[in-house]
Amino acid sequence: MITLTSDAIIALLPMVRAIAHGICLPGHPVLSQEDLVQEGLLAVLAAQRTYNPMLGVSFKHYVRHRVRGAMLSALRDVAPLSRHVQSSSTPERAETIFAGFRRGAIAEPPAAPDVMALHRLIVAYAGLPAREQQVLSWIYGEEITKRAIGEWLHCHESRVYQLHLQALATLRAAFPLE
């Protein structure tokens, strides 16, 4: 267990805010960006108790994943989707794919992401082959490079790029231009 000073926690605040900004759903009726920041800071405090330096992972890297996970869990806890939709799809990764929309990686989503848009995205994501789902979750959720993904999947980086483009095309089809 490590002990964080208030200065160390303040030093992590920009990272927590950046993660919250990337995950935040604009106009979300329950969770604002500041609510996500609060969840992230609670995750920082919890991470100091569970961090094990013997595993060879830097504390900042460990905290980053714990903060992101806590924020996504908070969003899932208040998600207005039915349990049927949540159990029939993979919403834990859909939020990260939806964040990819806001970064301009997929296409322009509706101006205010509503429940139906998120539902269409989850259904489209659940319909993807498992390998394409994994590629998207690594690229947008874990921010792993295509080269590293190719090594893990035992294929070339260009094949990962193809899988990525195939998955994006399928997701774009869920949001036709009106």
C-alpha positions in Angstrom: 0.0 0.0 0.0 1.2 3.5 -0.8 0.2 6.7 0.8 -0.7 9.7 -1.4 -0.2 13.2 -0.2 -2.7 15.9 -1.2 -0.2 17.2 -3.6 0.1 13.8 -5.3 -3.7 13.6 -5.6 -3.8 17.2 -7.1 -1.1 16.1 -9.6 -3.4 13.3 -10.8 -6.5 15.6 -11.1 -5.7 16.7 -14.7 -5.5 13.0 -15.8 -8.8 12.3 -14.0 -10.5 15.3 -15.6 -9.2 14.2 -19.1 -10.6 10.7 -18.7 -13.9 12.1 -17.5 -14.0 14.5 -20.5 -13.5 11.5 -22.8 -16.2 9.4 -21.2 -18.8 12.1 -20.3 -22.0 11.9 -22.3 -23.1 15.5 -23.0 -26.5 16.3 -21.6 -26.6 13.1 -19.5 -29.6 13.6 -17.2 -28.0 12.1 -14.2 -24.2 12.1 -14.4 -22.3 15.2 -15.3 -18.6 15.5 -16.0 -18.0 16.6 -12.4 -19.8 13.5 -11.1 -17.4 11.4 -13.2 -14.4 13.3 -11.8 -15.7 12.6 -8.3 -15.9 8.9 -9.1 -12.4 9.0 -10.5 -11.0 10.6 -7.4 -12.6 8.0 -5.3 -11.0 5.4 -7.5 -7.6 7.1 -7.0 -8.0 6.7 -3.3 -9.1 3.1 -3.6 -6.1 2.4 -5.9 -3.6 3.5 -3.4 -4.9 0.7 -1.1 -4.8 -2.0 -3.8 -1.7 -1.0 -5.8 1.1 -3.6 -5.8 4.4 -2.3 -7.1 5.8 -5.9 -7.3 3.7 -6.4 -10.4 5.9 -4.0 -12.4 3.1 -1.6 -13.4 3.6 2.1 -12.7 1.2 3.6 -10.3 0.0 6.2 -12.8 -0.8 3.6 -15.3 -2.6 1.5 -12.7 -4.6 4.5 -11.5 -5.6 5.4 -15.1 -7.3 2.0 -15.6 -8.9 2.0 -12.2 -10.3 5.6 -12.8 -11.7 4.7 -16.2 -13.3 1.6 -14.9 -14.9 3.4 -12.0 -16.3 6.0 -14.3 -17.7 3.5 -16.7 -19.2 1.5 -13.8 -20.9 4.7 -12.6 -22.4 5.3 -16.0 -23.6 1.7 -16.2 -25.2 2.0 -12.8 -27.4 4.8 -13.9 -27.9 3.7 -17.5 -31.6 4.1 -18.4 -31.4 1.0 -20.7 -33.5 -2.1 -19.8 -31.8 -5.1 -18.2 -32.7 -7.1 -21.4 -30.7 -4.7 -23.6 -27.8 -4.7 -21.1 -27.7 -8.5 -20.9 -28.1 -9.1 -24.6 -25.2 -6.8 -25.5 -21.8 -5.7 -24.3 -22.4 -2.2 -22.8 -19.2 -2.1 -20.9 -17.4 -1.5 -24.2 -20.2 0.5 -25.9 -19.5 3.6 -23.9 -15.9 3.6 -25.1 -17.0 3.2 -28.7 -19.5 6.0 -28.2 -16.6 8.1 -26.9 -14.9 7.3 -30.3 -17.8 9.1 -32.0 -17.0 12.3 -30.1 -13.4 12.1 -31.0 -14.4 11.9 -34.7 -13.1 8.4 -35.2 -16.4 6.8 -36.4 -18.8 9.4 -37.6 -20.9 12.2 -36.3 -23.5 11.0 -33.8 -26.7 12.8 -33.1 -26.2 16.2 -31.6 -27.3 15.1 -28.1 -26.6 11.4 -27.6 -29.9 10.1 -26.4 -30.9 6.7 -25.0 -32.0 5.5 -28.4 -28.7 6.4 -30.1 -26.8 4.6 -27.4 -29.1 1.6 -27.7 -28.6 1.5 -31.5 -24.8 1.6 -30.9 -24.9 -1.2 -28.3 -27.0 -3.4 -30.6 -24.7 -2.7 -33.6 -21.6 -3.4 -31.4 -23.2 -6.6 -30.1 -23.7 -7.7 -33.7 -20.1 -7.4 -34.6 -17.9 -10.5 -34.7 -16.0 -11.2 -31.5 -12.6 -10.3 -33.1 -13.9 -6.9 -34.3 -15.4 -6.2 -30.9 -12.0 -7.0 -29.3 -10.1 -4.8 -31.7 -12.5 -1.8 -31.0 -12.3 -2.4 -27.3 -8.5 -2.4 -27.4 -8.2 0.6 -29.7 -10.8 2.8 -27.9 -11.1 1.3 -24.5 -7.5 0.4 -23.7 -5.9 2.7 -26.3 -3.5 0.0 -27.5 -1.7 0.5 -30.8 -2.6 -1.5 -33.8 0.9 -3.0 -33.9 0.5 -4.4 -30.4 -3.0 -5.7 -31.2 -1.5 -7.4 -34.3 1.1 -9.1 -32.1 -1.6 -10.3 -29.7 -3.8 -11.6 -32.5 -0.9 -13.1 -34.4 -1.6 -11.0 -37.5 -0.1 -8.1 -39.3 -0.8 -4.5 -38.3 -2.5 -3.9 -41.7 -5.0 -6.7 -40.9 -5.9 -5.0 -37.6 -6.4 -1.8 -39.6 -8.8 -3.8 -41.9 -10.7 -5.2 -38.9 -11.0 -1.8 -37.4 -12.4 -0.3 -40.7 -14.9 -3.2 -41.1 -16.2 -2.6 -37.6 -16.5 1.1 -38.1 -18.4 0.6 -41.3 -20.9 -1.6 -39.5 -21.3 0.9 -36.7 -21.7 3.8 -39.2 -24.5 1.9 -40.8 -26.4 2.1 -37.5 -26.4 5.9 -37.9 -27.5 6.6 -41.5 -27.6 10.2 -42.5 -31.1 11.5 -42.5 
